[in-house]
Amino acid sequence: MQQVLYTLEPLPIDGLDAMRRHFSHKDSKFNVVIVLHFLGPLLSGVTDCTMPVHALHTSFSDFLADQSRSGDYFVGESDIQMDIAVASLCPSRGSMFQYL
């Protein structure tokens, strides 16, 4: 969810997956559709891999970004900006850059 909330422009699932392959954490290398599929009622773009994924309502993003309200579900920025920047600069086999 960090990746969905903190990218400047919403990316489709295919773009999120391509970017995620370049993240530095080994536990980050999973197919994002596994997580996003279950959040379909709260996000748009999870049923079509070519549509940008974003929250259906800003209150959901606001809730996740506010630790006092979300508690265990808190999604902070932490080092996601660095991961996104590094992934954006990594050469790809043509899949990620078509979404940027």
C-alpha positions as CSV (number, residue, x, y, z in Angstrom):
1,M,0.0,0.0,0.0
2,Q,2.9,2.4,0.5
3,Q,3.7,2.2,-3.2
4,V,0.1,2.9,-4.2
5,L,-0.3,5.8,-1.7
6,Y,3.1,7.5,-2.3
7,T,3.7,7.4,-6.0
8,L,3.1,10.8,-7.5
9,E,1.0,9.4,-10.4
10,P,-1.1,6.3,-10.0
11,L,0.3,3.3,-11.8
12,P,-1.4,0.2,-13.0
13,I,-0.7,-3.2,-11.4
14,D,1.7,-4.1,-14.1
15,G,3.7,-0.9,-13.5
16,L,3.6,-1.4,-9.8
17,D,4.9,-5.0,-10.2
18,A,7.7,-3.9,-12.6
19,M,8.8,-1.2,-10.2
20,R,8.6,-3.5,-7.2
21,R,11.1,-5.9,-8.7
22,H,13.8,-3.2,-8.1
23,F,13.0,-2.6,-4.4
24,S,15.9,-3.4,-2.1
25,H,13.9,-5.5,0.5
26,K,13.7,-9.2,-0.3
27,D,10.3,-9.4,1.3
28,S,9.0,-6.7,-1.1
29,K,9.4,-9.0,-4.1
30,F,5.9,-10.4,-4.5
31,N,3.2,-9.9,-7.0
32,V,1.2,-6.9,-5.9
33,V,-2.1,-8.3,-7.2
34,I,-2.0,-10.7,-4.3
35,V,-2.5,-7.8,-1.9
36,L,-4.5,-5.5,-4.1
37,H,-7.1,-8.1,-5.1
38,F,-8.4,-8.2,-1.5
39,L,-8.6,-4.4,-1.4
40,G,-10.9,-4.1,-4.4
41,P,-13.8,-2.5,-2.5
42,L,-11.5,0.3,-1.5
43,L,-9.3,0.8,-4.6
44,S,-10.0,1.2,-8.3
45,G,-7.9,-0.4,-10.9
46,V,-7.4,-3.8,-9.2
47,T,-9.5,-5.8,-11.7
48,D,-7.8,-4.5,-14.8
49,C,-4.0,-4.6,-14.9
50,T,-3.8,-1.7,-17.3
51,M,-5.9,0.8,-15.2
52,P,-4.1,3.0,-12.6
53,V,-4.6,1.8,-9.0
54,H,-5.8,4.5,-6.6
55,A,-8.0,4.8,-3.5
56,L,-11.7,5.3,-4.4
57,H,-12.0,7.9,-1.7
58,T,-9.3,10.1,-0.1
59,S,-10.6,9.3,3.4
60,F,-9.1,5.8,2.9
61,S,-5.6,7.2,2.1
62,D,-6.0,9.7,4.9
63,F,-6.8,6.9,7.3
64,L,-3.9,4.8,6.3
65,A,-1.4,7.7,6.6
66,D,-2.5,8.8,10.1
67,Q,-1.0,6.5,12.7
68,S,-3.2,7.8,15.5
69,R,-6.3,6.7,13.5
70,S,-5.1,3.6,11.7
71,G,-3.0,1.9,14.4
72,D,-1.8,-1.5,13.1
73,Y,-2.9,-0.5,9.5
74,F,-0.6,2.6,9.4
75,V,1.2,3.0,6.1
76,G,4.0,5.6,6.6
77,E,6.4,7.0,4.0
78,S,9.5,5.6,5.8
79,D,11.8,4.6,2.9
80,I,9.3,4.1,0.2
81,Q,10.4,7.3,-1.6
82,M,13.9,6.0,-1.9
83,D,12.7,2.6,-3.2
84,I,10.5,4.4,-5.8
85,A,13.3,6.7,-6.9
86,V,15.8,3.8,-7.2
87,A,13.3,1.6,-9.1
88,S,12.5,4.5,-11.4
89,L,16.1,4.9,-12.4
90,C,16.8,1.1,-12.9
91,P,16.9,-0.1,-16.4
92,S,14.0,-2.4,-17.1
93,R,13.1,-4.7,-19.9
94,G,10.7,-2.1,-21.3
95,S,7.8,-2.9,-18.9
96,M,7.9,-0.3,-16.2
97,F,8.9,2.8,-18.2
98,Q,5.8,2.5,-20.5
99,Y,3.8,3.5,-17.4
100,L,5.8,6.5,-16.3
